[in-house]
Amino acid sequence: LAGYAAFAEAKWGVPPERVTATLAYLARGETTDVPIDPAAVARFRDEARASMARMRATLADPAKNVAGPEESYPRTEERWRCRGCSFRSECWEGGRVPADDEATSPR
C-alpha cells in the first residue's frame, strides 16, 4: 500500500497523509479502509531505490540495460522462489524447478 501511496504522490501530488487505501475482499463483499503512514511510504521509497541500485549494479551497461556476466546473477538457494520466476528457464532446463532432494545441475 505504501507503494501505491508513493505513486499517488509522484503522479498527482497527493501527500501520503491524505491517502486512504481501501482493501477489497471480493469473496466476502467487504472493504476496509487503511490510513497510510508517511514514514512507511518513506521506507518504501528508500527500499525501492536501494533495490533498483542493486539491480543496476549487475548490468554491464546500465544506460543500454545490457546484462552483466552470468556470475552477477547467482541462483537462489530458496527454490520455492523459482516457481514464480519468469526467468526460471534460464537456470533450470525446460523451466522445471527440481525438488530439493533431486540431483540437479544448472544450465
Phi, psi and omega in degrees: 000327178298325178296319177295320179294321177297320177297314181301321179292316180292320185279316188241000179073021180272118180294147184306324181292348177261002181262134170237120178273150177239120175273131180247120176259089190297320182296328180264348182070031183240154173230154177223124176279138181233115176291149182262131178271116180304327178294324178293324178294318178297318177297319178301312180301314180299315180294320179294316179297318179295319179297316179295322178296319178297320179293316179298326182296340179275351184277141175288323179221091182301324182297327180257003180057044179265126182297150175277190180295156183305327180298342179286350186233071181292147176287147176285150173276349181267084187299338179299333177292330184295326186300331180259005185271130180285354179255010186299332179291343176286332182260326188238130181308123179071004180081359180279119180276118181289156175293157182302330184268000178277144173289127184228157169221134180290166175295000000 
